[in-house]
Amino acid sequence: MSLQCPRCHSPKVASFNHAMKVGAAIGTVGGVARGVSAALAGGQAGAALGAIAGPVGVTLGSVSGAILGGLAGGVGGCALGAQLGESLDRHVLAHNLCLLCGHRFNLPA
């Protein structure tokens, strides 16, 4: 099913996803911060396990935990932010623009 303008029924419609892009960016930053924070808080457990390998093991355990926690948090935050932004784009913001008549519209609910 192609998207058509409700006013002139033209199939030439552009969709803008500004809220999705902003939501994904904010979610990524928040997710990375949360993931690194949780990883650093859990770094004590990694340090305890890494203590078996000595000081190098403690350092590598803490750093790798922070990096992996940041990546995992960033991916989760990005996905959640993008979903929220897509919902805003679809139902709240007039994010579709007819290229022929200039009418801005939302998708039907």
Wavefront OBJ file of the C-alpha trace (Angstrom):
o trace
v 0.000 0.000 0.000
v 1.472 3.320 -1.044
v 0.945 6.490 0.919
v -1.379 9.017 -0.727
v -2.275 12.594 0.088
v -5.766 12.750 1.646
v -6.464 16.073 -0.087
v -5.376 15.530 -3.724
v -4.734 11.729 -3.637
v -1.266 12.145 -5.100
v 1.190 9.301 -4.426
v 4.080 11.797 -4.272
v 4.462 12.126 -0.511
v 7.595 12.821 1.522
v 7.845 11.624 5.125
v 9.931 13.464 7.709
v 11.022 11.556 10.794
v 12.444 14.365 12.907
v 11.136 13.090 16.251
v 12.430 9.580 15.544
v 15.932 10.896 14.832
v 15.967 13.118 17.916
v 14.486 10.366 20.103
v 17.096 7.887 18.896
v 19.937 10.323 19.604
v 18.680 11.183 23.094
v 17.986 7.518 23.843
v 21.489 6.554 22.741
v 23.149 9.129 24.979
v 20.966 8.169 27.942
v 21.484 4.470 27.324
v 25.247 4.814 27.100
v 25.335 6.824 30.331
v 23.166 4.264 32.101
v 25.138 1.331 30.717
v 28.511 2.786 31.714
v 27.174 3.707 35.144
v 25.884 0.189 35.735
v 29.111 -1.321 34.410
v 31.249 0.853 36.668
v 29.078 -0.009 39.643
v 29.447 -3.667 38.743
v 33.171 -3.169 38.198
v 33.831 -4.289 41.734
v 32.702 -7.789 40.826
v 34.852 -7.695 37.695
v 37.778 -6.466 39.725
v 37.307 -9.290 42.212
v 37.240 -11.857 39.432
v 40.107 -10.163 37.624
v 42.192 -10.171 40.803
v 42.975 -13.793 40.037
v 44.980 -12.591 37.012
v 46.596 -9.764 38.946
v 46.509 -5.964 38.447
v 46.260 -6.284 34.666
v 43.184 -8.489 35.049
v 41.527 -5.948 37.347
v 42.142 -3.128 34.860
v 41.026 -5.104 31.816
v 37.924 -6.387 33.619
v 36.836 -2.904 34.640
v 37.529 -1.247 31.255
v 35.953 -3.984 29.167
v 32.918 -4.004 31.455
v 32.445 -0.256 31.025
v 32.794 -0.473 27.229
v 30.415 -3.407 26.857
v 27.932 -1.852 29.284
v 28.008 1.404 27.338
v 27.453 -0.354 24.032
v 24.589 -2.457 25.331
v 22.955 0.525 27.012
v 23.391 2.654 23.895
v 21.726 0.093 21.644
v 18.796 -0.341 24.021
v 18.369 3.395 24.518
v 18.540 4.056 20.784
v 15.865 1.466 20.031
v 13.549 2.756 22.746
v 14.063 6.402 21.738
v 13.455 5.602 18.064
v 10.187 3.812 18.892
v 8.970 6.729 20.984
v 9.968 9.214 18.285
v 8.269 7.168 15.568
v 5.072 7.147 17.597
v 5.274 10.932 17.992
v 5.942 11.366 14.281
v 3.107 9.083 13.288
v 0.334 10.349 15.576
v 1.214 13.813 16.889
v 3.396 15.680 14.413
v 2.278 16.257 10.828
v 5.273 14.464 9.353
v 3.991 13.704 5.829
v 4.114 16.330 3.091
v 2.403 16.110 -0.286
v 4.884 17.235 -2.911
v 2.137 18.422 -5.267
v -0.314 20.417 -3.128
v 1.860 21.070 -0.040
v -0.631 19.510 2.417
v 0.903 18.242 5.695
v -0.839 15.299 7.369
v -0.539 12.437 9.847
v -1.191 8.819 9.138
v -4.639 7.629 10.182
v -4.791 5.990 13.613
l 1 2 3 4 5 6 7 8 9 10 11 12 13 14 15 16 17 18 19 20 21 22 23 24 25 26 27 28 29 30 31 32 33 34 35 36 37 38 39 40 41 42 43 44 45 46 47 48 49 50 51 52 53 54 55 56 57 58 59 60 61 62 63 64 65 66 67 68 69 70 71 72 73 74 75 76 77 78 79 80 81 82 83 84 85 86 87 88 89 90 91 92 93 94 95 96 97 98 99 100 101 102 103 104 105 106 107 108 109
